[in-house]
Amino acid sequence: MKIKDILTEKEIDAVLRMIPYDSAIKIDVINLILQTPIEGSSNFPNIDKLRQEYATQDNRFTAYPIYVTVQELTCIGVMADGYSPPGDDSEVVYEHNCDNCDNGCDNSDNSPEHCDNDLPMGYMWLDVAFFLTIKGAEEYMKANSHNHGKLRTYVKHFERRNFEMRGLLKEIGFKVED
C-alpha cells in the first residue's frame, strides 16, 4: 500500500505546504508519498516472518486456511445423572476426598468406585485464545501457563463461507488454498 492511498489529497497538500518551497526535504517527502512498494517486500518484517511460519507449518491434516486455538480444560459444573458435558472429548470427573468423608467411606483399595458424596463434575475444552501459527500458540501457552489450568492446542480451519478472514489473509499474502 502507498502513502497516497492512505492520505486524502487535502492531507497530502497540507503536509507539502508545511515544508518550505526550496527545501531539499520536499523532494524526499514527495518521493515517499508516491513510492511504489517492491514486490515481495514489506515494511512489516514481523508479518513477513509470520507469513513464512504460516506457509511452512504442519497443518495437521486440516484444510487451509487454518488457525490454532489454545484450549483450556474447564469445569462447567455438576452433571445430573445420565448427562455429560457437550463435546466429543469432554469428561466427567467425580470429585470428592474420600479420606475426609463423614459417611465413613473407605477407598483404601483405590477402587474406581465413588461414594455417595462424590459430585460428577463436567469438564470440557474451551477456547481461550487463537493464533495463526502453532508456534504462536505454543509460545502463548508457555508464557501464560500460570494463568490457566490444563492447556492444549487445536487446529481449526476458516470455512469457505468466512469470506472476510479468507480475504484478509489473502490480502496480506497468507496461504488460503491447499
N, C-alpha and C positions, 0 to 999 in steps of 0.2 A: 504494500500500500504506500502511496506517496503522500507527502505532507499536503500537497494541493488537494488531495481527495478528502482530507480531514477538515481543513480550514475553508471557510467561505471566502469569496473574492474580497469582501469588505474587510475580513480579518487579515488577509494577506496584505491588502492595501494599507491597513493601519500599521502593521509591522514594518513595512517598507518605508512609510512616511516618518517613522521614528528614527530612521538611520539617515545621517547627512548624505546629500546627493553625491558628493565627491568622495565618500568613504569607500575604502577598498573592501570593507566587510560587506557592503551592499551586494556586490557581485557574488560573494560566498553565500549569502543568505538566499539570493535568487536561485543559485545553483542547488542549494539544499532543498528549497521548496519544489523545484522542478525535477529533481533527480529521479531516475527510474531504478527500482531495486534490481540487483543482479539475480538472474535465475538461479534458484537452488540455494541462495544465501538468505540470511535472516538477520535482523537487528536484535533478535531474541535468542541468544545461544542456549538458554535453558529449554526453550521449545524445540530447538534442533536436537538436543540430547534426548529429550522426552520422545520426540518423533522416532529417533533411531532405536531407542529401547522398545518402543511400542511395536515397531515393524519387525524386530528380531526375537521378541519374547515367545515363549511357548503359549499357544492359545488354548491349551488343554482340550483340544478337540471341540472347540466352540466356534460357531460361525463369527466372522468379522462383521462389523467392528465390535470389539469386546470392551468390557470394563470389569474391574475387580472390586468386589466388596469385601470389607472386613466385617466379619460377623462375630457376635458375642453370644455365648450360651446364657440365656436369660430366663430367670424364673418368672412364670406368668401366673402363678397362683396354685391353689389347691384344686385338684381334679376330682370331680364327682365320680362315683363308682360307674365303671363302664365307659368313661370318657378318657380321651387322651388329647394332648395338645396337637394343634394342626401342624402339618409338615411331615414329610417322609422321615426325616432324621431327628424328629423331636423325641423326647423321652419322659417317662415318669420315674421319679426317684422318691422312695419312701424315706422321709426324714424324721428321725427320732433317735434320741440317745437312750438305748435300752438299759444301759448301766444305771441310769437315774430314774427308771420307771417306777412309779408308785404302785403299779399293779403287780410288781414282783416278777416281771417278765425276765426270763433267763435266756440270754442269747450266747451262752458260754460255748456252744458248739459251732458258733459262727454260721448258723444256717441262714439261707437267704430269706427265710420267712420273716415277716414283720409282725409286731404286736398290734393290739387294737389302738394304741396311742400314736402310731405312726400316721403321718399325713402324706397322701400321694401328691407330691408337688410336680407340676408340669414345667418342663424346660424346653425351650425352642431357640433356634438360631435366628437372631435378629440383626439386620444390617445396622452398622454404626458409622460407617464411612465408605466412600467409594473412590477409586483411583483408576487411571488409565493403564497403569502398569502393575505387574505383580511385585516388582521391586519396590515401587512406591508404597504398596500396601504392606509389604513386609517391614519396611523402614518405619511406617506408622505403628505397626504392632510392637516393634522393638522399643520405640521411643515412648509409647503410651501404655505399655502393659501394666503399669502401676495404677492406671485409672480404670482398668477393666478386669473382668474375670477371665474365663477361658475364651480365647480368640482363635479364629481360623480365617483363611481366605477362600473366596468362592468366585469363580469366573462366570460372568453372565454376558449376554450379547445385546446390543441395541437392535431392536426389531426393525424390520424393513419399514414399518409404518412410522417409526420415530424419525421423521424427515429432518427435524431441527438438529438433533445430535449428529446424525449422519452427515448432514450438510455442513455443520460446524467443523467436524473432524476432517472432512474432505477439503474444506476451505483452507485449513491450516496445514494440509499436506499429510494427514494421517491415513493409514491403510483402512479402507472401508469395504473392500471386497476380498474374497479368497484368492 
